[in-house]
């Protein structure tokens, strides 16, 4: 090895060592001010409520306030892009859902590359969708609903929060597996779809469980099945779709990302704080009451899941025919 090459190698080694030391030092002093958790959806939904639940407890482990900021638009892409373009200093994080993963295929021109521009931190919780029908519909079981939809001489409509959302894709997969032709009605959000279901304008909605629990508990809507492979502990008497249609499964999740390039020690520190919050008895109970399940994991495990989910949700989007230019 020439002296010039040896000097270059030594310089590179010193530079890498210096960057590693600086990253470790940054983690030691982080956070020195409030941290922002961006929710790329409107306030009041299930994603927002879960983000606020976690944000309320994170200061106990981080020593600084965690502020939730809603940046809705373009199916969650605007908020995600804002985080992707934020400084990678550990003061801006994204709290998003499987919707962001479906958007990779759904949107022709995504403003960001989910795998390159964002750093996975941790999943937070799992959420089932539940097939809801109006109580005036003459069905009391999943099979009777399938028979009704198959034999109906008039169209059967199912609503969703919009094209390519989990509600839409749940219904599309259900159509395929049950050999039905229910017609999809996209709304601008889950709430208006649920309102039209209550009034009988549509016949069904595949809605995140947390969003419709008040309607279930009050008897205003009838749950027929959950989309997860197994029954929800929150609704133990409601079967899984897979009990009637083997292999059917739609699992929603939410999680936290940082801008790409955020120092690994900061990502690891945030990951440990999130997992500590998810281990709290009160947080577990709140999530369970909402029909959700804690799902903390490592940044590496979350990253591997995202790669697999982009393929899975991409297939669902393509099969549904959904597309947003």
N, C-alpha and C positions, 0 to 999 in steps of 0.2 A: 504494500500500500504506500503510495507516494505521500510525502509530507503534506501536499496541498489537499489530497483526498482525505487524509486523516484529520486535517484541520476542519474541513467541511463537515465531516461526520461528527466531530466533537461539537461543532457549532450547532448542528441539528439536535444533537442529544441535549445540549444545554438549553436550547430553545424549548424543546419538549418538556424538559424537567421544570423549566421556569413557568410554562403555561400550566402544568399540572399543579405546581405549588400555588400559583395565583388562583386556580379554580378551587383548590382546597381552602385557601384563605377566604375566598368569597363565600364559601359555604359556612365557614366558621362565624362570619359576621352577618350572614343572611338569615332572616330578613331584618333590615334596619329601618324599614318603614312599611306602611300598609301594602298588602298584596291585593291585586284585582283579579277576580274570577269572572270571566266573561261568559255569559249565557247567550248563545246566538238565537234565542227565541224570545217571544213576548213574555212578560211577567204573568204569573198566575198558573201556568201549566205545570205538569208533573216534573219536567226537567228543572224548571225554575225552583219549585218547592224543594226538590232534593238538593239542588245546589246550595240553597239557603240553609238547609239543615246542616250540611257539611261545613259551610262557611261559618256558622255560629260556633262550632266546636274547634275549628282549626287554630284559632288564636291561643287556645290552651296549650298547644304543642309548639306553635311557632313564635309566640310572644309578641305578635303584631296583629292588628285587625285584618280581616279578610273581607273585602267589599265586593258584593255581587253587582255586576254591571250588565244590563240587558242590551244587546245589539242585534235586533231581529232583522230579517230580510233574506230573500233568495234561498229559502229553505234551510237557513242556518249558515250559508256560505259567507255572508257579509261579516258576521262576528268571527267566524273561523279565520277568514282572511286578515281581519284586523289583528288577531293574536299572532298569526304567522308573520306579520310584518312588524310586530312590536319588538323592542329590544330584548335580546335573549339574556336578561339579567335576573330572572326569577321573580319579577314583580307583576307579570301578566300571564295568566293561565286561561285555558279554555275548558269549559264544562259543556260537553256536547253528547250526542247520542248516536245510535245506529243510522239516523237520518243522514249524518255527514258521510257515512260509509256508502250508503245507497246513492248519494249525490255524485260520487265518483263516476258512476255509469249513467245516472239520470241526466246530468248536465253536460251538454256538448262542450261548453267553455267554462270549466271550473276556474275560479280566480286563484286557486292554490293547488299544490300537489300535497295531498294529505300525508303521504309517506315521507316526502322530502322536506316539507316546510314546517312540520309539526313533530315534536318529540313526545312519544307516549309516556305518561306518568303512572297512571293506574286506572283500572276500571273501578266503578263505585258500586253499582247495583244492577240487578237483573229485574226486568219487568215483563210480565205476560200481557199479551192482548187478550181480550175476552169478547167472544161473539155475543152481542146484545141484540135483542129484538123487542119490538113494542109488545106490551102485555096483551093487546087486543088481537095479536096474530094467533091463529088457531094451532099453535105448536107448543109443546112442553119439553121436548128433547131435541138433541142434535139430529137424530135420524128422522124425526117427524118434520124438522125444518128442511132437511135435504129433500124429503118426499114432497113437501109443500112447494119448494122452489122448483123442483123437477116437473111437477104436475100443473103448476099454476098457468092459467091461460092468459094472464096479464104479466108484464115484466116485474121481476123482483129486483128492487134497488138496494144497494148497500152504499153507505156514505163513508167518506174518509176525510182526513185533514188536508188532502191534496194529492196530486199525482206523485207517485213514487214514495209516498210515506209508508210506514209500516202497516197502517190500517188498509191502505190500497193493496199492498203486496200480500197481506194476509188473506184478503178477499180473493185476489187473483189466484193464489196458490190453492185456496179452498175450491174455487171454480174448477180448477184443473183436476184436483184429486177426487172431487165428488161428481165430476162430469156435469157441471151446471153452467148456466149462462146468465147469472145475475149481472145486472148492469151497474157499473161504477158511477157514483156521483161525487166528484171532488168538491170539497168546501175549502174556505180559507181558514183552516183551523179545525180542531176537533170539537170545540164547543158548539158551533153552529150545526155541525152534523148531528150531534147528540140532541140538540133542540128539535131538529126536524124528525129525528127518530121518536122523540117523545110525542110529537104532534101527529105522527103517523104518515108524514110526507114520504118517508123511506121506510123500508122494512127491517134493515139490519145495519149494524156498525161493528167493526172489529176495533175496539177501543182499548188503549192502555188501561189496565185495571184501576190504577190509582185515580184516573179521571172520572170513572163512572161508579165508584163505590157508593157515593151518596144515593145514586139512583137505584142501585141494587139493594142497599140496606133499607131504603124506604119503600121498596116494592114497585117503583115507578117503571123500571125496565127489567126484563127477564134475561139473566145470563144463561147461555146454553152450553158454552164450552170455552176453555182457555187454549191458547195457541202453543203453550209450552208442552214439552214431551210428557210431563207429569202434571198432576193436579196442583193447584196453588193451595198452600196451607191456609190462606185467607178465605178460600172458598172450597173447602174440602168436599162438598157435595156436588160441585160442578165438575163434570168430566173434562179430560183433555180431548181435543179434536182427534188426536192420535188413537184414542180408544175406539173410534169409529172409522177413521181413515189412517191406517198405519203408515208411519213415516212422515206424517205432517208435523212440522215444527217451525214456529217463528218465535225467536227469543230477542227481546229488546234489551239493550244495556245502555248505560251512560258511563262516561269516564272523563278523565282530566288529561289535557295535553299542555305542553309548554312550547314556545317557539323553538324551532330547530337551532341547535348551537348553544342552548342553555347548559351551563356547566353540569356535568354528571353528578357532582356532590350535592348541588342544589336540587336536582331532579330526585335524587335518592332521599334527601331530607324531606321533600314534599311528599314523596311516596310513603315514607314511614309515618308521617303525620296523618295522611289520609287513612292509612290502614289502622292506625291507632284510634281514630274517630269511629271507623266502622266496627271496631271491637267493643265500643262502649255499649253497655246494656240498654241505655235509653235510646240510642240511635238505632240499635237493632230492633227494638220494640216499635219505634216510629215507622221504620221501613216495613216491618212485618204488618203493622196495622194498615199500611197503604198497599199491601200485596206485593211488596218488593223484597229482594233478598240481597244482603251485602255481598259484594264480589271483588274485594280488593285483591290485587296481585302485583307482581313486580313490573318495572318498566319493560323488561325484555319479554315477559310473558304477554303483556298487553300488546306489544308491538307484533309479536307472532300471531296473536288473535286477529289483529287488524288486517294483516295480510290475507288470512284465511277468509275473514268476513267480507273483504272487498270482492273476492271471487264469488262467495255465496250470494251476497246481496246483488251483485252485478247480474248473476244468472236470473234472480227473481225479477229484477227490473226489466231485463230483456224479454223474459217470458210474458210479462204483463203488457208489454208494448208501450209502457210509459216513457215519455221523453220530454225534456225541457230544453229549449234552444239556449 
